[in-house]
Amino acid sequence: QVQLVESGGGSVQAGESLRLSCAVSERPGRVYDLGWYRRAPGKEREVVSIISWTGDRVIYADAVKGRFTVSRDNTKKTVTLQMNRLKAEDTAIYYCYADTQPGAWGPGIQVTVSS
C-alpha cells in the first residue's frame, strides 16, 4: 500500500517562499508520476504540478508557472515543491499524489499566504 506524507507547510507573507516535501512509501520497482494538487477554500481541488518518473516531463498550472519548481529524488522517494513569490491566492491545502494505479494521496498540508 502506497503512503504519502507532506511536510513544510505553514503561514507566510506574500512574496515569501515555502518548500513542500512529500515522502513516498512504496515498494521498489514501480515507476510512477508524482504530483502536487491544491484545494483553496470554496474551490475544487486543482493540479499544481506533475513530474514524470525520470523528471523529463514536468507540467505546471498557469497560475504557478515561473514561481513554483517541482523536483523528485527517486532514491530517497521524495518529491519537492519549491514555491517562490507566494501570493494570497496560493492559500490552500496542498496534496501530494502518486500515480501508482490506483493513485494515492497524502493527507494534505496547509499553506496560508497573507497579503
ZABAMAR-111675 format. One record per atom (N, C-alpha, C): atom name; x, y, z; chain; residue in three letters. Coordinates in nm, 3 decimals. Atoms other than C-alpha are relative to their C-alpha. Example, Ala and Ser with C-alpha at 12.3 -4.5 7.8 and 13.67 -1.06 7.14 Angstrom:
<pts>
{semar:N, u:0.089, v:-0.119, w:0.000, keke:A, vextor:Ala}
{semar:CA, u:1.230, v:-0.450, w:0.780, keke:A, vextor:Ala}
{semar:C, u:0.090, v:0.120, w:0.000, keke:A, vextor:Ala}
{semar:N, u:-0.082, v:-0.119, w:-0.006, keke:A, vextor:Ser}
{semar:CA, u:1.367, v:-0.106, w:0.714, keke:A, vextor:Ser}
{semar:C, u:-0.077, v:0.109, w:0.073, keke:A, vextor:Ser}
</pts>
This chain:
<pts>
{semar:N, u:0.085, v:-0.119, w:0.000, keke:A, vextor:Gln}
{semar:CA, u:0.000, v:0.000, w:0.000, keke:A, vextor:Gln}
{semar:C, u:0.088, v:0.124, w:0.000, keke:A, vextor:Gln}
{semar:N, u:-0.079, v:-0.122, w:0.011, keke:A, vextor:Val}
{semar:CA, u:0.137, v:0.339, w:-0.102, keke:A, vextor:Val}
{semar:C, u:-0.045, v:0.099, w:0.106, keke:A, vextor:Val}
{semar:N, u:0.030, v:-0.105, w:-0.098, keke:A, vextor:Gln}
{semar:CA, u:0.158, v:0.604, w:0.168, keke:A, vextor:Gln}
{semar:C, u:0.083, v:0.123, w:-0.032, keke:A, vextor:Gln}
{semar:N, u:-0.068, v:-0.126, w:0.026, keke:A, vextor:Leu}
{semar:CA, u:0.247, v:0.969, w:0.123, keke:A, vextor:Leu}
{semar:C, u:-0.023, v:0.093, w:0.119, keke:A, vextor:Leu}
{semar:N, u:0.010, v:-0.096, w:-0.111, keke:A, vextor:Val}
{semar:CA, u:0.319, v:1.232, w:0.387, keke:A, vextor:Val}
{semar:C, u:0.066, v:0.130, w:-0.043, keke:A, vextor:Val}
{semar:N, u:-0.051, v:-0.132, w:0.035, keke:A, vextor:Glu}
{semar:CA, u:0.358, v:1.602, w:0.314, keke:A, vextor:Glu}
{semar:C, u:0.061, v:0.069, w:0.123, keke:A, vextor:Glu}
{semar:N, u:-0.058, v:-0.081, w:-0.107, keke:A, vextor:Ser}
{semar:CA, u:0.570, v:1.843, w:0.518, keke:A, vextor:Ser}
{semar:C, u:0.043, v:0.133, w:-0.058, keke:A, vextor:Ser}
{semar:N, u:-0.054, v:-0.129, w:0.044, keke:A, vextor:Gly}
{semar:CA, u:0.686, v:2.203, w:0.504, keke:A, vextor:Gly}
{semar:C, u:-0.101, v:0.111, w:-0.015, keke:A, vextor:Gly}
{semar:N, u:0.099, v:-0.106, w:0.012, keke:A, vextor:Gly}
{semar:CA, u:0.361, v:2.395, w:0.503, keke:A, vextor:Gly}
{semar:C, u:0.012, v:0.102, w:0.111, keke:A, vextor:Gly}
{semar:N, u:0.000, v:-0.100, w:-0.104, keke:A, vextor:Gly}
{semar:CA, u:0.286, v:2.698, w:0.715, keke:A, vextor:Gly}
{semar:C, u:-0.062, v:0.129, w:-0.047, keke:A, vextor:Gly}
{semar:N, u:0.055, v:-0.133, w:0.029, keke:A, vextor:Ser}
{semar:CA, u:0.196, v:3.066, w:0.714, keke:A, vextor:Ser}
{semar:C, u:0.113, v:0.096, w:-0.033, keke:A, vextor:Ser}
{semar:N, u:-0.102, v:-0.096, w:0.042, keke:A, vextor:Val}
{semar:CA, u:0.397, v:3.330, w:0.529, keke:A, vextor:Val}
{semar:C, u:-0.068, v:0.126, w:-0.051, keke:A, vextor:Val}
{semar:N, u:0.047, v:-0.123, w:0.061, keke:A, vextor:Gln}
{semar:CA, u:0.362, v:3.682, w:0.394, keke:A, vextor:Gln}
{semar:C, u:0.013, v:-0.012, w:-0.151, keke:A, vextor:Gln}
{semar:N, u:-0.009, v:-0.004, w:0.147, keke:A, vextor:Ala}
{semar:CA, u:0.301, v:3.750, w:0.026, keke:A, vextor:Ala}
{semar:C, u:0.142, v:0.040, w:-0.041, keke:A, vextor:Ala}
{semar:N, u:-0.134, v:-0.027, w:0.048, keke:A, vextor:Gly}
{semar:CA, u:0.626, v:3.749, w:-0.165, keke:A, vextor:Gly}
{semar:C, u:0.106, v:-0.093, w:0.057, keke:A, vextor:Gly}
{semar:N, u:-0.096, v:0.093, w:-0.062, keke:A, vextor:Glu}
{semar:CA, u:0.794, v:3.495, w:0.061, keke:A, vextor:Glu}
{semar:C, u:-0.007, v:-0.138, w:-0.066, keke:A, vextor:Glu}
{semar:N, u:-0.013, v:0.134, w:0.059, keke:A, vextor:Ser}
{semar:CA, u:0.882, v:3.132, w:-0.012, keke:A, vextor:Ser}
{semar:C, u:-0.030, v:-0.108, w:0.102, keke:A, vextor:Ser}
{semar:N, u:0.016, v:0.122, w:-0.079, keke:A, vextor:Leu}
{semar:CA, u:0.795, v:2.788, w:0.117, keke:A, vextor:Leu}
{semar:C, u:0.045, v:-0.117, w:-0.086, keke:A, vextor:Leu}
{semar:N, u:-0.043, v:0.121, w:0.069, keke:A, vextor:Arg}
{semar:CA, u:0.925, v:2.445, w:0.032, keke:A, vextor:Arg}
{semar:C, u:-0.078, v:-0.117, w:0.058, keke:A, vextor:Arg}
{semar:N, u:0.075, v:0.118, w:-0.042, keke:A, vextor:Leu}
{semar:CA, u:0.692, v:2.147, w:0.047, keke:A, vextor:Leu}
{semar:C, u:0.075, v:-0.126, w:-0.042, keke:A, vextor:Leu}
{semar:N, u:-0.058, v:0.129, w:0.032, keke:A, vextor:Ser}
{semar:CA, u:0.819, v:1.793, w:0.059, keke:A, vextor:Ser}
{semar:C, u:-0.103, v:-0.109, w:0.024, keke:A, vextor:Ser}
{semar:N, u:0.090, v:0.113, w:-0.016, keke:A, vextor:Cys}
{semar:CA, u:0.643, v:1.462, w:0.026, keke:A, vextor:Cys}
{semar:C, u:0.084, v:-0.127, w:-0.001, keke:A, vextor:Cys}
{semar:N, u:-0.069, v:0.128, w:-0.008, keke:A, vextor:Ala}
{semar:CA, u:0.782, v:1.128, w:0.137, keke:A, vextor:Ala}
{semar:C, u:-0.095, v:-0.110, w:-0.045, keke:A, vextor:Ala}
{semar:N, u:0.082, v:0.106, w:0.058, keke:A, vextor:Val}
{semar:CA, u:0.654, v:0.827, w:-0.056, keke:A, vextor:Val}
{semar:C, u:0.047, v:-0.135, w:0.052, keke:A, vextor:Val}
{semar:N, u:-0.029, v:0.135, w:-0.045, keke:A, vextor:Ser}
{semar:CA, u:0.638, v:0.484, w:0.098, keke:A, vextor:Ser}
{semar:C, u:-0.059, v:-0.097, w:-0.100, keke:A, vextor:Ser}
{semar:N, u:0.046, v:0.087, w:0.107, keke:A, vextor:Glu}
{semar:CA, u:0.619, v:0.233, w:-0.185, keke:A, vextor:Glu}
{semar:C, u:0.105, v:-0.108, w:-0.022, keke:A, vextor:Glu}
{semar:N, u:-0.094, v:0.109, w:0.022, keke:A, vextor:Arg}
{semar:CA, u:0.773, v:-0.099, w:-0.273, keke:A, vextor:Arg}
{semar:C, u:0.088, v:0.032, w:-0.121, keke:A, vextor:Arg}
{semar:N, u:-0.092, v:-0.029, w:0.110, keke:A, vextor:Pro}
{semar:CA, u:1.077, v:-0.084, w:-0.504, keke:A, vextor:Pro}
{semar:C, u:-0.049, v:-0.059, w:-0.132, keke:A, vextor:Pro}
{semar:N, u:0.027, v:0.056, w:0.131, keke:A, vextor:Gly}
{semar:CA, u:1.044, v:-0.140, w:-0.876, keke:A, vextor:Gly}
{semar:C, u:-0.114, v:0.063, w:-0.075, keke:A, vextor:Gly}
{semar:N, u:0.112, v:-0.062, w:0.069, keke:A, vextor:Arg}
{semar:CA, u:0.736, v:0.065, w:-0.952, keke:A, vextor:Arg}
{semar:C, u:0.041, v:0.136, w:-0.056, keke:A, vextor:Arg}
{semar:N, u:-0.027, v:-0.127, w:0.068, keke:A, vextor:Val}
{semar:CA, u:0.750, v:0.360, w:-1.192, keke:A, vextor:Val}
{semar:C, u:-0.129, v:0.080, w:-0.001, keke:A, vextor:Val}
{semar:N, u:0.124, v:-0.077, w:-0.008, keke:A, vextor:Tyr}
{semar:CA, u:0.504, v:0.642, w:-1.142, keke:A, vextor:Tyr}
{semar:C, u:0.030, v:0.149, w:-0.002, keke:A, vextor:Tyr}
{semar:N, u:-0.007, v:-0.145, w:-0.008, keke:A, vextor:Asp}
{semar:CA, u:0.445, v:1.011, w:-1.189, keke:A, vextor:Asp}
{semar:C, u:-0.035, v:0.043, w:0.143, keke:A, vextor:Asp}
{semar:N, u:0.035, v:-0.061, w:-0.128, keke:A, vextor:Leu}
{semar:CA, u:0.424, v:1.232, w:-0.882, keke:A, vextor:Leu}
{semar:C, u:-0.054, v:0.140, w:-0.026, keke:A, vextor:Leu}
{semar:N, u:0.058, v:-0.131, w:0.024, keke:A, vextor:Gly}
{semar:CA, u:0.222, v:1.545, w:-0.848, keke:A, vextor:Gly}
{semar:C, u:-0.040, v:0.072, w:0.127, keke:A, vextor:Gly}
{semar:N, u:0.054, v:-0.084, w:-0.106, keke:A, vextor:Trp}
{semar:CA, u:0.106, v:1.830, w:-0.631, keke:A, vextor:Trp}
{semar:C, u:-0.132, v:0.060, w:-0.046, keke:A, vextor:Trp}
{semar:N, u:0.131, v:-0.060, w:0.023, keke:A, vextor:Tyr}
{semar:CA, u:-0.255, v:1.943, w:-0.614, keke:A, vextor:Tyr}
{semar:C, u:-0.030, v:0.092, w:0.118, keke:A, vextor:Tyr}
{semar:N, u:0.040, v:-0.086, w:-0.111, keke:A, vextor:Arg}
{semar:CA, u:-0.426, v:2.204, w:-0.403, keke:A, vextor:Arg}
{semar:C, u:-0.150, v:0.025, w:-0.004, keke:A, vextor:Arg}
{semar:N, u:0.140, v:-0.036, w:-0.012, keke:A, vextor:Arg}
{semar:CA, u:-0.770, v:2.293, w:-0.279, keke:A, vextor:Arg}
{semar:C, u:-0.010, v:0.127, w:0.082, keke:A, vextor:Arg}
{semar:N, u:0.019, v:-0.128, w:-0.068, keke:A, vextor:Ala}
{semar:CA, u:-0.839, v:2.654, w:-0.197, keke:A, vextor:Ala}
{semar:C, u:-0.138, v:0.003, w:0.066, keke:A, vextor:Ala}
{semar:N, u:0.131, v:-0.008, w:-0.067, keke:A, vextor:Pro}
{semar:CA, u:-1.128, v:2.749, w:0.035, keke:A, vextor:Pro}
{semar:C, u:-0.112, v:0.027, w:-0.101, keke:A, vextor:Pro}
{semar:N, u:0.115, v:-0.019, w:0.087, keke:A, vextor:Gly}
{semar:CA, u:-1.457, v:2.709, w:-0.150, keke:A, vextor:Gly}
{semar:C, u:0.021, v:-0.041, w:-0.144, keke:A, vextor:Gly}
{semar:N, u:-0.030, v:0.038, w:0.138, keke:A, vextor:Lys}
{semar:CA, u:-1.293, v:2.568, w:-0.463, keke:A, vextor:Lys}
{semar:C, u:0.026, v:-0.149, w:-0.012, keke:A, vextor:Lys}
{semar:N, u:-0.031, v:0.139, w:0.026, keke:A, vextor:Glu}
{semar:CA, u:-1.236, v:2.232, w:-0.625, keke:A, vextor:Glu}
{semar:C, u:0.152, v:-0.021, w:0.005, keke:A, vextor:Glu}
{semar:N, u:-0.143, v:0.031, w:0.003, keke:A, vextor:Arg}
{semar:CA, u:-0.903, v:2.055, w:-0.599, keke:A, vextor:Arg}
{semar:C, u:0.051, v:0.015, w:-0.144, keke:A, vextor:Arg}
{semar:N, u:-0.057, v:-0.025, w:0.133, keke:A, vextor:Glu}
{semar:CA, u:-0.676, v:2.153, w:-0.889, keke:A, vextor:Glu}
{semar:C, u:0.146, v:-0.044, w:-0.003, keke:A, vextor:Glu}
{semar:N, u:-0.139, v:0.040, w:0.016, keke:A, vextor:Val}
{semar:CA, u:-0.345, v:2.038, w:-1.026, keke:A, vextor:Val}
{semar:C, u:0.091, v:0.121, w:0.013, keke:A, vextor:Val}
{semar:N, u:-0.103, v:-0.104, w:-0.010, keke:A, vextor:Val}
{semar:CA, u:-0.039, v:2.245, w:-0.937, keke:A, vextor:Val}
{semar:C, u:0.118, v:-0.037, w:-0.090, keke:A, vextor:Val}
{semar:N, u:-0.114, v:0.043, w:0.078, keke:A, vextor:Ser}
{semar:CA, u:0.242, v:2.042, w:-1.091, keke:A, vextor:Ser}
{semar:C, u:0.006, v:-0.152, w:-0.001, keke:A, vextor:Ser}
{semar:N, u:-0.020, v:0.144, w:0.013, keke:A, vextor:Ile}
{semar:CA, u:0.319, v:1.690, w:-1.216, keke:A, vextor:Ile}
{semar:C, u:0.138, v:-0.023, w:-0.059, keke:A, vextor:Ile}
{semar:N, u:-0.133, v:0.033, w:0.050, keke:A, vextor:Ile}
{semar:CA, u:0.659, v:1.534, w:-1.272, keke:A, vextor:Ile}
{semar:C, u:0.007, v:-0.149, w:-0.029, keke:A, vextor:Ile}
{semar:N, u:-0.010, v:0.140, w:0.039, keke:A, vextor:Ser}
{semar:CA, u:0.735, v:1.210, w:-1.455, keke:A, vextor:Ser}
{semar:C, u:0.109, v:-0.070, w:0.081, keke:A, vextor:Ser}
{semar:N, u:-0.097, v:0.080, w:-0.075, keke:A, vextor:Trp}
{semar:CA, u:0.948, v:0.929, w:-1.316, keke:A, vextor:Trp}
{semar:C, u:0.143, v:0.050, w:-0.021, keke:A, vextor:Trp}
{semar:N, u:-0.137, v:-0.043, w:0.028, keke:A, vextor:Thr}
{semar:CA, u:1.265, v:1.048, w:-1.490, keke:A, vextor:Thr}
{semar:C, u:0.018, v:0.151, w:0.016, keke:A, vextor:Thr}
{semar:N, u:-0.010, v:-0.144, w:-0.015, keke:A, vextor:Gly}
{semar:CA, u:1.183, v:1.414, w:-1.442, keke:A, vextor:Gly}
{semar:C, u:0.009, v:0.076, w:-0.131, keke:A, vextor:Gly}
{semar:N, u:-0.014, v:-0.068, w:0.129, keke:A, vextor:Asp}
{semar:CA, u:1.197, v:1.486, w:-1.815, keke:A, vextor:Asp}
{semar:C, u:-0.132, v:0.061, w:-0.047, keke:A, vextor:Asp}
{semar:N, u:0.129, v:-0.060, w:0.033, keke:A, vextor:Arg}
{semar:CA, u:0.828, v:1.572, w:-1.829, keke:A, vextor:Arg}
{semar:C, u:-0.056, v:0.065, w:0.125, keke:A, vextor:Arg}
{semar:N, u:0.052, v:-0.076, w:-0.113, keke:A, vextor:Val}
{semar:CA, u:0.700, v:1.843, w:-1.600, keke:A, vextor:Val}
{semar:C, u:-0.108, v:0.094, w:-0.051, keke:A, vextor:Val}
{semar:N, u:0.103, v:-0.097, w:0.034, keke:A, vextor:Ile}
{semar:CA, u:0.380, v:2.041, w:-1.614, keke:A, vextor:Ile}
{semar:C, u:-0.031, v:0.085, w:0.122, keke:A, vextor:Ile}
{semar:N, u:0.039, v:-0.093, w:-0.105, keke:A, vextor:Tyr}
{semar:CA, u:0.269, v:2.342, w:-1.414, keke:A, vextor:Tyr}
{semar:C, u:-0.134, v:0.064, w:-0.036, keke:A, vextor:Tyr}
{semar:N, u:0.119, v:-0.080, w:0.022, keke:A, vextor:Ala}
{semar:CA, u:-0.062, v:2.514, w:-1.373, keke:A, vextor:Ala}
{semar:C, u:0.043, v:0.141, w:-0.040, keke:A, vextor:Ala}
{semar:N, u:-0.036, v:-0.135, w:0.045, keke:A, vextor:Asp}
{semar:CA, u:-0.061, v:2.854, w:-1.543, keke:A, vextor:Asp}
{semar:C, u:0.020, v:0.096, w:0.117, keke:A, vextor:Asp}
{semar:N, u:-0.004, v:-0.093, w:-0.113, keke:A, vextor:Ala}
{semar:CA, u:-0.115, v:3.023, w:-1.208, keke:A, vextor:Ala}
{semar:C, u:0.132, v:-0.004, w:0.076, keke:A, vextor:Ala}
{semar:N, u:-0.124, v:0.013, w:-0.077, keke:A, vextor:Val}
{semar:CA, u:0.219, v:2.898, w:-1.072, keke:A, vextor:Val}
{semar:C, u:0.125, v:-0.001, w:-0.086, keke:A, vextor:Val}
{semar:N, u:-0.116, v:0.003, w:0.089, keke:A, vextor:Lys}
{semar:CA, u:0.444, v:2.896, w:-1.379, keke:A, vextor:Lys}
{semar:C, u:0.094, v:0.116, w:0.029, keke:A, vextor:Lys}
{semar:N, u:-0.099, v:-0.103, w:-0.026, keke:A, vextor:Gly}
{semar:CA, u:0.765, v:3.084, w:-1.318, keke:A, vextor:Gly}
{semar:C, u:0.023, v:0.028, w:0.148, keke:A, vextor:Gly}
{semar:N, u:-0.015, v:-0.021, w:-0.145, keke:A, vextor:Arg}
{semar:CA, u:0.716, v:3.080, w:-0.940, keke:A, vextor:Arg}
{semar:C, u:0.026, v:-0.129, w:0.077, keke:A, vextor:Arg}
{semar:N, u:-0.014, v:0.128, w:-0.068, keke:A, vextor:Phe}
{semar:CA, u:0.698, v:2.714, w:-0.843, keke:A, vextor:Phe}
{semar:C, u:0.092, v:-0.091, w:-0.082, keke:A, vextor:Phe}
{semar:N, u:-0.087, v:0.098, w:0.064, keke:A, vextor:Thr}
{semar:CA, u:0.952, v:2.441, w:-0.918, keke:A, vextor:Thr}
{semar:C, u:-0.017, v:-0.135, w:0.069, keke:A, vextor:Thr}
{semar:N, u:0.017, v:0.134, w:-0.055, keke:A, vextor:Val}
{semar:CA, u:0.892, v:2.069, w:-0.872, keke:A, vextor:Val}
{semar:C, u:0.124, v:-0.083, w:-0.032, keke:A, vextor:Val}
{semar:N, u:-0.113, v:0.090, w:0.022, keke:A, vextor:Ser}
{semar:CA, u:1.165, v:1.808, w:-0.835, keke:A, vextor:Ser}
{semar:C, u:-0.027, v:-0.129, w:0.076, keke:A, vextor:Ser}
{semar:N, u:0.017, v:0.127, w:-0.070, keke:A, vextor:Arg}
{semar:CA, u:1.195, v:1.448, w:-0.724, keke:A, vextor:Arg}
{semar:C, u:0.133, v:-0.070, w:0.015, keke:A, vextor:Arg}
{semar:N, u:-0.118, v:0.082, w:-0.025, keke:A, vextor:Asp}
{semar:CA, u:1.454, v:1.213, w:-0.583, keke:A, vextor:Asp}
{semar:C, u:-0.049, v:-0.143, w:0.017, keke:A, vextor:Asp}
{semar:N, u:0.053, v:0.137, w:-0.003, keke:A, vextor:Asn}
{semar:CA, u:1.372, v:0.851, w:-0.666, keke:A, vextor:Asn}
{semar:C, u:0.075, v:-0.089, w:0.099, keke:A, vextor:Asn}
{semar:N, u:-0.075, v:0.078, w:-0.098, keke:A, vextor:Thr}
{semar:CA, u:1.645, v:0.720, w:-0.439, keke:A, vextor:Thr}
{semar:C, u:-0.058, v:0.022, w:0.140, keke:A, vextor:Thr}
{semar:N, u:0.057, v:-0.032, w:-0.131, keke:A, vextor:Lys}
{semar:CA, u:1.500, v:0.898, w:-0.139, keke:A, vextor:Lys}
{semar:C, u:-0.152, v:-0.012, w:0.001, keke:A, vextor:Lys}
{semar:N, u:0.145, v:0.009, w:0.014, keke:A, vextor:Lys}
{semar:CA, u:1.143, v:0.857, w:-0.270, keke:A, vextor:Lys}
{semar:C, u:-0.068, v:0.125, w:0.054, keke:A, vextor:Lys}
{semar:N, u:0.059, v:-0.127, w:-0.041, keke:A, vextor:Thr}
{semar:CA, u:1.059, v:1.221, w:-0.226, keke:A, vextor:Thr}
{semar:C, u:-0.031, v:0.085, w:-0.122, keke:A, vextor:Thr}
{semar:N, u:0.029, v:-0.101, w:0.100, keke:A, vextor:Val}
{semar:CA, u:0.903, v:1.495, w:-0.433, keke:A, vextor:Val}
{semar:C, u:-0.013, v:0.133, w:0.074, keke:A, vextor:Val}
{semar:N, u:-0.009, v:-0.130, w:-0.065, keke:A, vextor:Thr}
{semar:CA, u:0.954, v:1.863, w:-0.354, keke:A, vextor:Thr}
{semar:C, u:-0.064, v:0.106, w:-0.087, keke:A, vextor:Thr}
{semar:N, u:0.058, v:-0.113, w:0.072, keke:A, vextor:Leu}
{semar:CA, u:0.767, v:2.177, w:-0.449, keke:A, vextor:Leu}
{semar:C, u:0.056, v:0.128, w:0.063, keke:A, vextor:Leu}
{semar:N, u:-0.054, v:-0.127, w:-0.045, keke:A, vextor:Gln}
{semar:CA, u:0.964, v:2.499, w:-0.415, keke:A, vextor:Gln}
{semar:C, u:-0.094, v:0.110, w:-0.048, keke:A, vextor:Gln}
{semar:N, u:0.098, v:-0.104, w:0.032, keke:A, vextor:Met}
{semar:CA, u:0.719, v:2.788, w:-0.401, keke:A, vextor:Met}
{semar:C, u:0.058, v:0.136, w:0.034, keke:A, vextor:Met}
{semar:N, u:-0.057, v:-0.134, w:-0.017, keke:A, vextor:Asn}
{semar:CA, u:0.856, v:3.138, w:-0.453, keke:A, vextor:Asn}
{semar:C, u:-0.104, v:0.106, w:-0.035, keke:A, vextor:Asn}
{semar:N, u:0.089, v:-0.115, w:0.029, keke:A, vextor:Arg}
{semar:CA, u:0.689, v:3.480, w:-0.468, keke:A, vextor:Arg}
{semar:C, u:-0.146, v:-0.038, w:0.024, keke:A, vextor:Arg}
{semar:N, u:0.134, v:0.047, w:-0.032, keke:A, vextor:Leu}
{semar:CA, u:0.384, v:3.341, w:-0.296, keke:A, vextor:Leu}
{semar:C, u:-0.100, v:0.115, w:0.003, keke:A, vextor:Leu}
{semar:N, u:0.108, v:-0.097, w:0.004, keke:A, vextor:Lys}
{semar:CA, u:0.054, v:3.519, w:-0.336, keke:A, vextor:Lys}
{semar:C, u:-0.113, v:-0.047, w:0.092, keke:A, vextor:Lys}
{semar:N, u:0.113, v:0.035, w:-0.086, keke:A, vextor:Ala}
{semar:CA, u:-0.258, v:3.528, w:-0.122, keke:A, vextor:Ala}
{semar:C, u:-0.085, v:-0.110, w:-0.064, keke:A, vextor:Ala}
{semar:N, u:0.082, v:0.101, w:0.070, keke:A, vextor:Glu}
{semar:CA, u:-0.437, v:3.321, w:-0.387, keke:A, vextor:Glu}
{semar:C, u:0.064, v:-0.138, w:-0.003, keke:A, vextor:Glu}
{semar:N, u:-0.063, v:0.133, w:-0.013, keke:A, vextor:Asp}
{semar:CA, u:-0.188, v:3.038, w:-0.329, keke:A, vextor:Asp}
{semar:C, u:-0.044, v:-0.068, w:0.130, keke:A, vextor:Asp}
{semar:N, u:0.049, v:0.059, w:-0.123, keke:A, vextor:Thr}
{semar:CA, u:-0.354, v:2.981, w:0.008, keke:A, vextor:Thr}
{semar:C, u:-0.090, v:-0.119, w:-0.030, keke:A, vextor:Thr}
{semar:N, u:0.074, v:0.122, w:0.029, keke:A, vextor:Ala}
{semar:CA, u:-0.483, v:2.625, w:0.004, keke:A, vextor:Ala}
{semar:C, u:0.057, v:-0.114, w:0.084, keke:A, vextor:Ala}
{semar:N, u:-0.057, v:0.126, w:-0.049, keke:A, vextor:Ile}
{semar:CA, u:-0.438, v:2.274, w:0.131, keke:A, vextor:Ile}
{semar:C, u:0.068, v:-0.066, w:-0.119, keke:A, vextor:Ile}
{semar:N, u:-0.078, v:0.060, w:0.107, keke:A, vextor:Tyr}
{semar:CA, u:-0.168, v:2.112, w:-0.077, keke:A, vextor:Tyr}
{semar:C, u:0.011, v:-0.150, w:0.022, keke:A, vextor:Tyr}
{semar:N, u:-0.001, v:0.145, w:-0.007, keke:A, vextor:Tyr}
{semar:CA, u:-0.178, v:1.742, w:-0.155, keke:A, vextor:Tyr}
{semar:C, u:0.106, v:-0.057, w:-0.093, keke:A, vextor:Tyr}
{semar:N, u:-0.093, v:0.078, w:0.081, keke:A, vextor:Cys}
{semar:CA, u:0.089, v:1.508, w:-0.281, keke:A, vextor:Cys}
{semar:C, u:-0.077, v:-0.118, w:-0.060, keke:A, vextor:Cys}
{semar:N, u:0.070, v:0.108, w:0.069, keke:A, vextor:Tyr}
{semar:CA, u:-0.026, v:1.248, w:-0.535, keke:A, vextor:Tyr}
{semar:C, u:0.101, v:-0.088, w:-0.072, keke:A, vextor:Tyr}
{semar:N, u:-0.084, v:0.097, w:0.072, keke:A, vextor:Ala}
{semar:CA, u:0.140, v:0.932, w:-0.668, keke:A, vextor:Ala}
{semar:C, u:-0.089, v:-0.077, w:-0.096, keke:A, vextor:Ala}
{semar:N, u:0.079, v:0.067, w:0.103, keke:A, vextor:Asp}
{semar:CA, u:0.009, v:0.788, w:-0.994, keke:A, vextor:Asp}
{semar:C, u:0.041, v:-0.146, w:-0.008, keke:A, vextor:Asp}
{semar:N, u:-0.044, v:0.138, w:-0.013, keke:A, vextor:Thr}
{semar:CA, u:0.063, v:0.433, w:-0.882, keke:A, vextor:Thr}
{semar:C, u:-0.105, v:-0.099, w:-0.048, keke:A, vextor:Thr}
{semar:N, u:0.104, v:0.084, w:0.059, keke:A, vextor:Gln}
{semar:CA, u:-0.258, v:0.294, w:-1.039, keke:A, vextor:Gln}
{semar:C, u:-0.036, v:-0.120, w:0.086, keke:A, vextor:Gln}
{semar:N, u:0.078, v:-0.122, w:-0.020, keke:A, vextor:Pro}
{semar:CA, u:-0.457, v:0.309, w:-0.832, keke:A, vextor:Pro}
{semar:C, u:0.085, v:0.109, w:0.065, keke:A, vextor:Pro}
{semar:N, u:-0.074, v:-0.112, w:-0.055, keke:A, vextor:Gly}
{semar:CA, u:-0.337, v:0.652, w:-0.732, keke:A, vextor:Gly}
{semar:C, u:-0.014, v:0.008, w:0.150, keke:A, vextor:Gly}
{semar:N, u:0.000, v:-0.017, w:-0.144, keke:A, vextor:Ala}
{semar:CA, u:-0.259, v:0.751, w:-0.377, keke:A, vextor:Ala}
{semar:C, u:0.021, v:0.147, w:0.033, keke:A, vextor:Ala}
{semar:N, u:-0.006, v:-0.140, w:-0.044, keke:A, vextor:Trp}
{semar:CA, u:-0.298, v:1.080, w:-0.194, keke:A, vextor:Trp}
{semar:C, u:0.059, v:0.011, w:0.140, keke:A, vextor:Trp}
{semar:N, u:-0.039, v:-0.032, w:-0.135, keke:A, vextor:Gly}
{semar:CA, u:-0.128, v:1.232, w:0.104, keke:A, vextor:Gly}
{semar:C, u:-0.116, v:0.067, w:0.072, keke:A, vextor:Gly}
{semar:N, u:0.109, v:-0.059, w:-0.078, keke:A, vextor:Pro}
{semar:CA, u:-0.342, v:1.376, w:0.385, keke:A, vextor:Pro}
{semar:C, u:-0.018, v:0.149, w:-0.025, keke:A, vextor:Pro}
{semar:N, u:0.009, v:-0.143, w:0.027, keke:A, vextor:Gly}
{semar:CA, u:-0.267, v:1.734, w:0.275, keke:A, vextor:Gly}
{semar:C, u:0.069, v:0.081, w:0.107, keke:A, vextor:Gly}
{semar:N, u:-0.067, v:-0.090, w:-0.092, keke:A, vextor:Ile}
{semar:CA, u:-0.087, v:2.025, w:0.434, keke:A, vextor:Ile}
{semar:C, u:-0.042, v:0.144, w:-0.032, keke:A, vextor:Ile}
{semar:N, u:0.050, v:-0.135, w:0.019, keke:A, vextor:Gln}
{semar:CA, u:-0.199, v:2.383, w:0.487, keke:A, vextor:Gln}
{semar:C, u:0.111, v:0.097, w:-0.035, keke:A, vextor:Gln}
{semar:N, u:-0.087, v:-0.111, w:0.035, keke:A, vextor:Val}
{semar:CA, u:-0.029, v:2.675, w:0.317, keke:A, vextor:Val}
{semar:C, u:-0.087, v:0.126, w:0.004, keke:A, vextor:Val}
{semar:N, u:0.075, v:-0.125, w:-0.014, keke:A, vextor:Thr}
{semar:CA, u:-0.150, v:3.022, w:0.416, keke:A, vextor:Thr}
{semar:C, u:0.091, v:0.117, w:-0.034, keke:A, vextor:Thr}
{semar:N, u:-0.078, v:-0.116, w:0.043, keke:A, vextor:Val}
{semar:CA, u:-0.026, v:3.337, w:0.247, keke:A, vextor:Val}
{semar:C, u:-0.081, v:0.125, w:0.030, keke:A, vextor:Val}
{semar:N, u:0.067, v:-0.123, w:-0.040, keke:A, vextor:Ser}
{semar:CA, u:-0.117, v:3.672, w:0.397, keke:A, vextor:Ser}
{semar:C, u:0.049, v:0.116, w:-0.086, keke:A, vextor:Ser}
{semar:N, u:-0.039, v:-0.114, w:0.085, keke:A, vextor:Ser}
{semar:CA, u:-0.123, v:3.984, w:0.183, keke:A, vextor:Ser}
{semar:C, u:0.026, v:0.124, w:0.083, keke:A, vextor:Ser}
</pts>
